[in-house]
Amino acid sequence: MTNTSKALLIGAALVAAPATGWAHHSFSAEFDVNKPVNLRGTLTKMEWVNPHGWVHIDVRQPDGTVVNWAIEAGAPNGLLRRGLRKTDFPPGIELLVSGFQAKNGRPTANGRSVKLPDGRDFFLGSSGTGAPKDGADREER
């Protein structure tokens, strides 16, 4: 391989690499601003994964049935910078979560805020995704 070929290959790789970081869905692609939800439920699982964390809670319906909701959160690094830790999410605690339901009507939501049993309230979502500006994200102010 010639030096010119190597340089072109490296250049192409450098140009393509950042593009994958921008290949991310917007809020409006999956979630409906007209379907706000306020959920009270028991934490079944917290997934600290990239590019989004996920909070799973069992929510008791008025008829007594239980529905497991999956709530999309921000990236683990963002959650940590806001003061949240993995230890804040032991299974079995009750959480209050606000957000917006998925367009497909499934029990999936984009989380905006989470209130822990000790009263702490945190912005749960991802900044800059096109979610409604509702004051939950301090970066909006």
SVG drawing of the C-alpha trace seen along z (x, -y; Angstrom):
<svg xmlns="http://www.w3.org/2000/svg" viewBox="-60 -30 64 38">
<polyline fill="none" stroke="black" stroke-width="0.4" points="0.0,0.0 1.4,-3.4 1.7,-6.3 -1.0,-8.1 -3.4,-5.2 -2.7,-5.0 -3.3,-8.7 -6.6,-8.5 -7.7,-5.5 -6.9,-7.2 -8.5,-10.4 -11.7,-8.6 -11.8,-6.8 -11.4,-10.1 -14.2,-11.7 -16.6,-8.7 -16.0,-8.2 -17.7,-11.3 -20.7,-10.6 -21.6,-7.6 -21.9,-9.8 -24.5,-11.9 -26.5,-8.9 -29.0,-9.3 -32.7,-9.4 -34.5,-12.6 -37.2,-12.8 -40.0,-13.3 -39.0,-10.2 -40.2,-7.9 -42.0,-9.9 -45.2,-12.0 -45.2,-15.5 -49.0,-15.2 -48.8,-12.1 -47.2,-13.2 -47.1,-10.6 -46.6,-10.7 -45.8,-7.3 -45.5,-5.9 -44.1,-2.5 -41.7,0.0 -38.2,0.2 -37.6,3.6 -34.3,2.8 -32.0,-0.1 -29.8,0.4 -26.7,-1.9 -25.9,-1.4 -25.0,-3.6 -26.3,-5.5 -29.2,-5.7 -29.9,-4.3 -33.2,-2.6 -35.4,-2.6 -37.9,0.2 -40.8,-0.2 -44.0,1.8 -47.0,-0.5 -50.2,0.7 -53.2,-0.2 -56.6,-1.2 -58.0,2.3 -55.2,3.9 -53.1,5.2 -49.4,4.3 -47.7,2.9 -43.9,2.8 -42.8,-0.5 -39.4,-1.1 -38.3,-4.7 -35.4,-6.0 -32.9,-8.1 -29.9,-10.0 -26.4,-8.5 -24.8,-7.0 -22.2,-9.8 -24.8,-12.5 -26.7,-10.9 -23.5,-10.7 -22.8,-14.4 -26.3,-15.2 -25.5,-13.4 -27.3,-10.1 -25.4,-6.9 -26.2,-3.2 -26.7,-2.8 -29.6,-5.2 -31.6,-2.6 -31.9,0.6 -34.7,2.8 -37.9,2.5 -37.9,-1.2 -40.8,-3.4 -40.1,-6.0 -42.1,-8.9 -41.2,-9.4 -42.5,-12.0 -42.0,-11.9 -43.6,-11.4 -45.1,-8.1 -43.9,-6.4 -45.8,-7.1 -46.6,-3.4 -48.6,-3.4 -46.5,-0.8 -45.5,-1.3 -42.3,-3.0 -41.5,-6.6 -38.8,-9.2 -38.1,-10.2 -37.8,-13.9 -37.6,-13.6 -37.3,-11.1 -38.1,-11.5 -36.4,-9.2 -37.9,-8.0 -35.6,-10.4 -37.2,-13.3 -34.4,-14.1 -35.6,-15.0 -33.4,-14.8 -33.5,-15.5 -33.6,-12.1 -33.6,-12.8 -31.1,-13.5 -30.4,-17.1 -30.6,-18.4 -32.9,-15.6 -35.8,-17.9 -37.8,-17.0 -40.2,-19.8 -38.5,-22.5 -40.4,-22.1 -37.8,-23.3 -36.8,-19.8 -33.4,-20.2 -31.3,-23.0 -29.4,-23.4 -32.7,-24.8 -32.7,-27.8"/>
</svg>
